[in-house]
Amino acid sequence: SYQKEGHIRNLHTAFSRSSKNFIKKEYVQDKMICNNDGEDNDLIQLILEGNASVYVCGDGNHMAKDVQGKIVQLLSSKLNNTESEAKE
């Protein structure tokens, strides 16, 4: 896999559709806050350092807006800025 070969540092998945293979629903914006083990996610720090690329696959009409909104919210909190300032 790309992670084992060192091409990517972290891979986090979230599945919100019910399936026999998945125990509970998980949403991307929730995974952006905590890792699988419940520890704080360093995504925002990596974005600020310029060391992150975020790829999200799924519903572009609704989910993408929710994910973008969560990134802005987390940046705003980390930088002690308003959400309008964080968007820039």
N, CA, C and O atoms as a GROMACS GRO file, in nm:
protein
  352
    1SER      N    1   0.084  -0.119   0.000
    1SER     CA    2   0.000   0.000   0.000
    1SER      C    3   0.088   0.124   0.000
    1SER      O    4   0.206   0.118   0.034
    2TYR      N    5   0.029   0.235  -0.039
    2TYR     CA    6   0.104   0.360  -0.044
    2TYR      C    7   0.157   0.400   0.093
    2TYR      O    8   0.266   0.457   0.104
    3GLN      N    9   0.082   0.371   0.197
    3GLN     CA   10   0.127   0.406   0.332
    3GLN      C   11   0.247   0.322   0.373
    3GLN      O   12   0.345   0.375   0.425
    4LYS      N   13   0.241   0.192   0.349
    4LYS     CA   14   0.353   0.103   0.384
    4LYS      C   15   0.479   0.137   0.306
    4LYS      O   16   0.590   0.123   0.358
    5GLU      N   17   0.462   0.183   0.182
    5GLU     CA   18   0.575   0.217   0.098
    5GLU      C   19   0.627   0.358   0.125
    5GLU      O   20   0.727   0.399   0.066
    6GLY      N   21   0.561   0.432   0.213
    6GLY     CA   22   0.607   0.565   0.250
    6GLY      C   23   0.563   0.677   0.158
    6GLY      O   24   0.611   0.790   0.170
    7HIS      N   25   0.471   0.648   0.065
    7HIS     CA   26   0.423   0.752  -0.025
    7HIS      C   27   0.327   0.848   0.044
    7HIS      O   28   0.319   0.966   0.010
    8ILE      N   29   0.254   0.796   0.142
    8ILE     CA   30   0.166   0.881   0.222
    8ILE      C   31   0.192   0.853   0.369
    8ILE      O   32   0.226   0.741   0.407
    9ARG      N   33   0.175   0.955   0.450
    9ARG     CA   34   0.202   0.941   0.593
    9ARG      C   35   0.081   0.882   0.666
    9ARG      O   36   0.095   0.790   0.747
   10ASN      N   37  -0.036   0.935   0.638
   10ASN     CA   38  -0.157   0.891   0.706
   10ASN      C   39  -0.269   0.866   0.606
   10ASN      O   40  -0.280   0.936   0.506
   11LEU      N   41  -0.349   0.768   0.636
   11LEU     CA   42  -0.469   0.741   0.557
   11LEU      C   43  -0.581   0.715   0.656
   11LEU      O   44  -0.576   0.622   0.736
   12HIS      N   45  -0.682   0.799   0.649
   12HIS     CA   46  -0.798   0.782   0.737
   12HIS      C   47  -0.920   0.766   0.648
   12HIS      O   48  -0.941   0.844   0.555
   13THR      N   49  -0.999   0.668   0.677
   13THR     CA   50  -1.120   0.644   0.600
   13THR      C   51  -1.243   0.662   0.689
   13THR      O   52  -1.237   0.642   0.811
   14ALA      N   53  -1.353   0.700   0.626
   14ALA     CA   54  -1.480   0.715   0.697
   14ALA      C   55  -1.590   0.668   0.603
   14ALA      O   56  -1.596   0.709   0.487
   15PHE      N   57  -1.675   0.584   0.655
   15PHE     CA   58  -1.786   0.531   0.576
   15PHE      C   59  -1.916   0.560   0.648
   15PHE      O   60  -1.935   0.518   0.763
   16SER      N   61  -2.007   0.631   0.582
   16SER     CA   62  -2.133   0.667   0.646
   16SER      C   63  -2.250   0.584   0.596
   16SER      O   64  -2.361   0.598   0.647
   17ARG      N   65  -2.228   0.501   0.500
   17ARG     CA   66  -2.336   0.415   0.450
   17ARG      C   67  -2.335   0.284   0.527
   17ARG      O   68  -2.229   0.231   0.560
   18SER      N   69  -2.453   0.234   0.554
   18SER     CA   70  -2.460   0.108   0.630
   18SER      C   71  -2.414  -0.008   0.544
   18SER      O   72  -2.440  -0.013   0.424
   19SER      N   73  -2.346  -0.098   0.607
   19SER     CA   74  -2.294  -0.217   0.541
   19SER      C   75  -2.266  -0.322   0.647
   19SER      O   76  -2.243  -0.290   0.763
   20LYS      N   77  -2.269  -0.445   0.608
   20LYS     CA   78  -2.239  -0.553   0.701
   20LYS      C   79  -2.095  -0.544   0.752
   20LYS      O   80  -2.065  -0.591   0.861
   21ASN      N   81  -2.007  -0.485   0.672
   21ASN     CA   82  -1.865  -0.480   0.707
   21ASN      C   83  -1.830  -0.367   0.804
   21ASN      O   84  -1.722  -0.368   0.862
   22PHE      N   85  -1.920  -0.271   0.820
   22PHE     CA   86  -1.888  -0.156   0.903
   22PHE      C   87  -1.981  -0.152   1.023
   22PHE      O   88  -2.102  -0.167   1.010
   23ILE      N   89  -1.922  -0.133   1.140
   23ILE     CA   90  -1.998  -0.138   1.265
   23ILE      C   91  -2.079  -0.011   1.286
   23ILE      O   92  -2.197  -0.018   1.320
   24LYS      N   93  -2.018   0.106   1.267
   24LYS     CA   94  -2.090   0.230   1.290
   24LYS      C   95  -2.062   0.330   1.178
   24LYS      O   96  -1.961   0.320   1.107
   25LYS      N   97  -2.152   0.424   1.164
   25LYS     CA   98  -2.132   0.529   1.066
   25LYS      C   99  -2.023   0.624   1.113
   25LYS      O  100  -2.015   0.658   1.231
   26GLU      N  101  -1.939   0.665   1.019
   26GLU     CA  102  -1.834   0.762   1.049
   26GLU      C  103  -1.839   0.868   0.939
   26GLU      O  104  -1.860   0.838   0.822
   27TYR      N  105  -1.818   0.991   0.979
   27TYR     CA  106  -1.821   1.101   0.884
   27TYR      C  107  -1.683   1.165   0.874
   27TYR      O  108  -1.611   1.174   0.973
   28VAL      N  109  -1.648   1.209   0.754
   28VAL     CA  110  -1.516   1.266   0.729
   28VAL      C  111  -1.486   1.380   0.825
   28VAL      O  112  -1.379   1.386   0.884
   29GLN      N  113  -1.582   1.471   0.841
   29GLN     CA  114  -1.557   1.588   0.926
   29GLN      C  115  -1.532   1.550   1.071
   29GLN      O  116  -1.463   1.622   1.142
   30ASP      N  117  -1.586   1.437   1.116
   30ASP     CA  118  -1.558   1.389   1.252
   30ASP      C  119  -1.417   1.330   1.260
   30ASP      O  120  -1.349   1.346   1.361
   31LYS      N  121  -1.375   1.262   1.156
   31LYS     CA  122  -1.241   1.202   1.154
   31LYS      C  123  -1.132   1.309   1.147
   31LYS      O  124  -1.018   1.283   1.184
   32MET      N  125  -1.168   1.428   1.100
   32MET     CA  126  -1.071   1.536   1.092
   32MET      C  127  -1.036   1.588   1.230
   32MET      O  128  -0.931   1.651   1.248
   33ILE      N  129  -1.120   1.562   1.327
   33ILE     CA  130  -1.097   1.608   1.464
   33ILE      C  131  -1.013   1.506   1.541
   33ILE      O  132  -0.917   1.543   1.608
   34CYS      N  133  -1.049   1.377   1.530
   34CYS     CA  134  -0.980   1.271   1.606
   34CYS      C  135  -0.938   1.159   1.512
   34CYS      O  136  -1.005   1.130   1.414
   35ASN      N  137  -0.827   1.096   1.545
   35ASN     CA  138  -0.781   0.977   1.474
   35ASN      C  139  -0.862   0.856   1.520
   35ASN      O  140  -0.949   0.868   1.606
   36ASN      N  141  -0.834   0.742   1.462
   36ASN     CA  142  -0.904   0.620   1.498
   36ASN      C  143  -0.891   0.587   1.646
   36ASN      O  144  -0.982   0.528   1.705
   37ASP      N  145  -0.778   0.624   1.706
   37ASP     CA  146  -0.755   0.592   1.847
   37ASP      C  147  -0.810   0.700   1.940
   37ASP      O  148  -0.791   0.692   2.062
   38GLY      N  149  -0.878   0.801   1.885
   38GLY     CA  150  -0.939   0.905   1.967
   38GLY      C  151  -0.846   1.020   2.001
   38GLY      O  152  -0.888   1.115   2.068
   39GLU      N  153  -0.720   1.013   1.957
   39GLU     CA  154  -0.626   1.121   1.985
   39GLU      C  155  -0.648   1.235   1.885
   39GLU      O  156  -0.699   1.214   1.775
   40ASP      N  157  -0.608   1.356   1.926
   40ASP     CA  158  -0.623   1.471   1.838
   40ASP      C  159  -0.553   1.446   1.706
   40ASP      O  160  -0.443   1.391   1.701
   41ASN      N  161  -0.618   1.488   1.601
   41ASN     CA  162  -0.563   1.474   1.467
   41ASN      C  163  -0.470   1.592   1.440
   41ASN      O  164  -0.502   1.704   1.478
   42ASP      N  165  -0.357   1.569   1.377
   42ASP     CA  166  -0.262   1.676   1.347
   42ASP      C  167  -0.283   1.733   1.207
   42ASP      O  168  -0.193   1.798   1.153
   43LEU      N  169  -0.399   1.710   1.149
   43LEU     CA  170  -0.427   1.755   1.013
   43LEU      C  171  -0.409   1.906   0.997
   43LEU      O  172  -0.344   1.950   0.902
   44ILE      N  173  -0.464   1.985   1.087
   44ILE     CA  174  -0.456   2.130   1.075
   44ILE      C  175  -0.311   2.177   1.085
   44ILE      O  176  -0.270   2.266   1.010
   45GLN      N  177  -0.234   2.119   1.175
   45GLN     CA  178  -0.093   2.156   1.186
   45GLN      C  179  -0.019   2.123   1.057
   45GLN      O  180   0.065   2.202   1.011
   46LEU      N  181  -0.048   2.009   0.998
   46LEU     CA  182   0.016   1.972   0.872
   46LEU      C  183  -0.024   2.067   0.760
   46LEU      O  184   0.059   2.102   0.676
   47ILE      N  185  -0.151   2.109   0.757
   47ILE     CA  186  -0.195   2.205   0.656
   47ILE      C  187  -0.119   2.336   0.673
   47ILE      O  188  -0.071   2.393   0.576
   48LEU      N  189  -0.108   2.384   0.797
   48LEU     CA  190  -0.041   2.510   0.823
   48LEU      C  191   0.108   2.505   0.788
   48LEU      O  192   0.165   2.605   0.745
   49GLU      N  193   0.169   2.390   0.805
   49GLU     CA  194   0.310   2.373   0.772
   49GLU      C  195   0.332   2.351   0.622
   49GLU      O  196   0.446   2.351   0.575
   50GLY      N  197   0.224   2.334   0.548
   50GLY     CA  198   0.236   2.309   0.404
   50GLY      C  199   0.272   2.166   0.371
   50GLY      O  200   0.315   2.138   0.260
   51ASN      N  201   0.254   2.075   0.467
   51ASN     CA  202   0.291   1.935   0.447
   51ASN      C  203   0.170   1.844   0.428
   51ASN      O  204   0.183   1.722   0.442
   52ALA      N  205   0.054   1.900   0.395
   52ALA     CA  206  -0.065   1.816   0.384
   52ALA      C  207  -0.134   1.837   0.251
   52ALA      O  208  -0.145   1.949   0.200
   53SER      N  209  -0.180   1.729   0.197
   53SER     CA  210  -0.272   1.730   0.084
   53SER      C  211  -0.392   1.650   0.131
   53SER      O  212  -0.379   1.538   0.181
   54VAL      N  213  -0.509   1.708   0.114
   54VAL     CA  214  -0.631   1.642   0.162
   54VAL      C  215  -0.714   1.603   0.040
   54VAL      O  216  -0.751   1.688  -0.041
   55TYR      N  217  -0.742   1.476   0.029
   55TYR     CA  218  -0.825   1.423  -0.079
   55TYR      C  219  -0.950   1.364  -0.018
   55TYR      O  220  -0.943   1.278   0.070
   56VAL      N  221  -1.064   1.410  -0.066
   56VAL     CA  222  -1.191   1.362  -0.014
   56VAL      C  223  -1.273   1.311  -0.132
   56VAL      O  224  -1.293   1.383  -0.230
   57CYS      N  225  -1.321   1.190  -0.122
   57CYS     CA  226  -1.406   1.132  -0.225
   57CYS      C  227  -1.545   1.112  -0.168
   57CYS      O  228  -1.561   1.068  -0.054
   58GLY      N  229  -1.644   1.146  -0.245
   58GLY     CA  230  -1.781   1.127  -0.199
   58GLY      C  231  -1.873   1.229  -0.262
   58GLY      O  232  -1.845   1.282  -0.370
   59ASP      N  233  -1.981   1.256  -0.195
   59ASP     CA  234  -2.086   1.346  -0.242
   59ASP      C  235  -2.035   1.489  -0.248
   59ASP      O  236  -2.011   1.550  -0.144
   60GLY      N  237  -2.019   1.543  -0.368
   60GLY     CA  238  -1.970   1.678  -0.383
   60GLY      C  239  -2.072   1.786  -0.354
   60GLY      O  240  -2.037   1.902  -0.335
   61ASN      N  241  -2.199   1.749  -0.352
   61ASN     CA  242  -2.303   1.849  -0.327
   61ASN      C  243  -2.317   1.885  -0.180
   61ASN      O  244  -2.340   2.002  -0.148
   62HIS      N  245  -2.305   1.789  -0.092
   62HIS     CA  246  -2.326   1.815   0.049
   62HIS      C  247  -2.201   1.791   0.134
   62HIS      O  248  -2.160   1.878   0.211
   63MET      N  249  -2.142   1.674   0.119
   63MET     CA  250  -2.030   1.638   0.204
   63MET      C  251  -1.912   1.732   0.185
   63MET      O  252  -1.848   1.771   0.283
   64ALA      N  253  -1.882   1.770   0.063
   64ALA     CA  254  -1.768   1.858   0.038
   64ALA      C  255  -1.783   1.990   0.112
   64ALA      O  256  -1.686   2.040   0.168
   65LYS      N  257  -1.902   2.045   0.113
   65LYS     CA  258  -1.926   2.170   0.186
   65LYS      C  259  -1.908   2.150   0.336
   65LYS      O  260  -1.852   2.237   0.404
   66ASP      N  261  -1.954   2.037   0.388
   66ASP     CA  262  -1.938   2.008   0.531
   66ASP      C  263  -1.791   1.992   0.568
   66ASP      O  264  -1.748   2.040   0.673
   67VAL      N  265  -1.715   1.925   0.483
   67VAL     CA  266  -1.572   1.905   0.508
   67VAL      C  267  -1.498   2.038   0.500
   67VAL      O  268  -1.414   2.068   0.585
   68GLN      N  269  -1.528   2.118   0.399
   68GLN     CA  270  -1.464   2.249   0.387
   68GLN      C  271  -1.498   2.336   0.509
   68GLN      O  272  -1.411   2.405   0.562
   69GLY      N  273  -1.622   2.332   0.551
   69GLY     CA  274  -1.663   2.408   0.669
   69GLY      C  275  -1.589   2.365   0.794
   69GLY      O  276  -1.553   2.449   0.877
   70LYS      N  277  -1.567   2.235   0.809
   70LYS     CA  278  -1.495   2.183   0.926
   70LYS      C  279  -1.348   2.227   0.923
   70LYS      O  280  -1.292   2.262   1.026
   71ILE      N  281  -1.286   2.225   0.805
   71ILE     CA  282  -1.148   2.270   0.794
   71ILE      C  283  -1.138   2.418   0.833
   71ILE      O  284  -1.047   2.456   0.907
   72VAL      N  285  -1.230   2.499   0.785
   72VAL     CA  286  -1.231   2.641   0.820
   72VAL      C  287  -1.249   2.659   0.970
   72VAL      O  288  -1.181   2.741   1.033
   73GLN      N  289  -1.340   2.583   1.028
   73GLN     CA  290  -1.366   2.592   1.173
   73GLN      C  291  -1.241   2.554   1.252
   73GLN      O  292  -1.205   2.623   1.348
   74LEU      N  293  -1.174   2.446   1.214
   74LEU     CA  294  -1.054   2.402   1.284
   74LEU      C  295  -0.939   2.501   1.268
   74LEU      O  296  -0.866   2.528   1.363
   75LEU      N  297  -0.923   2.555   1.147
   75LEU     CA  298  -0.820   2.657   1.124
   75LEU      C  299  -0.848   2.782   1.208
   75LEU      O  300  -0.758   2.838   1.269
   76SER      N  301  -0.973   2.823   1.209
   76SER     CA  302  -1.012   2.940   1.287
   76SER      C  303  -0.979   2.921   1.434
   76SER      O  304  -0.928   3.012   1.498
   77SER      N  305  -1.008   2.806   1.486
   77SER     CA  306  -0.981   2.776   1.626
   77SER      C  307  -0.831   2.773   1.654
   77SER      O  308  -0.784   2.828   1.754
   78LYS      N  309  -0.756   2.708   1.566
   78LYS     CA  310  -0.611   2.695   1.584
   78LYS      C  311  -0.541   2.830   1.576
   78LYS      O  312  -0.446   2.856   1.650
   79LEU      N  313  -0.588   2.917   1.486
   79LEU     CA  314  -0.523   3.045   1.464
   79LEU      C  315  -0.584   3.159   1.546
   79LEU      O  316  -0.538   3.272   1.540
   80ASN      N  317  -0.688   3.126   1.621
   80ASN     CA  318  -0.761   3.228   1.698
   80ASN      C  319  -0.811   3.340   1.607
   80ASN      O  320  -0.801   3.458   1.642
   81ASN      N  321  -0.864   3.303   1.492
   81ASN     CA  322  -0.918   3.396   1.394
   81ASN      C  323  -1.067   3.372   1.378
   81ASN      O  324  -1.122   3.274   1.428
   82THR      N  325  -1.131   3.465   1.307
   82THR     CA  326  -1.270   3.442   1.270
   82THR      C  327  -1.272   3.341   1.156
   82THR      O  328  -1.169   3.318   1.091
   83GLU      N  329  -1.387   3.281   1.130
   83GLU     CA  330  -1.395   3.186   1.019
   83GLU      C  331  -1.374   3.255   0.886
   83GLU      O  332  -1.320   3.194   0.793
   84SER      N  333  -1.414   3.381   0.874
   84SER     CA  334  -1.390   3.456   0.750
   84SER      C  335  -1.241   3.473   0.724
   84SER      O  336  -1.195   3.459   0.611
   85GLU      N  337  -1.165   3.502   0.830
   85GLU     CA  338  -1.020   3.515   0.817
   85GLU      C  339  -0.956   3.382   0.783
   85GLU      O  340  -0.862   3.376   0.704
   86ALA      N  341  -1.006   3.274   0.844
   86ALA     CA  342  -0.950   3.140   0.821
   86ALA      C  343  -0.972   3.094   0.677
   86ALA      O  344  -0.891   3.018   0.624
   87LYS      N  345  -1.080   3.139   0.613
   87LYS     CA  346  -1.107   3.101   0.474
   87LYS      C  347  -1.000   3.152   0.380
   87LYS      O  348  -0.972   3.092   0.277
   88GLU      N  349  -0.941   3.264   0.418
   88GLU     CA  350  -0.837   3.324   0.332
   88GLU      C  351  -0.709   3.245   0.344
   88GLU      O  352  -0.610   3.279   0.280
   0.00000   0.00000   0.00000
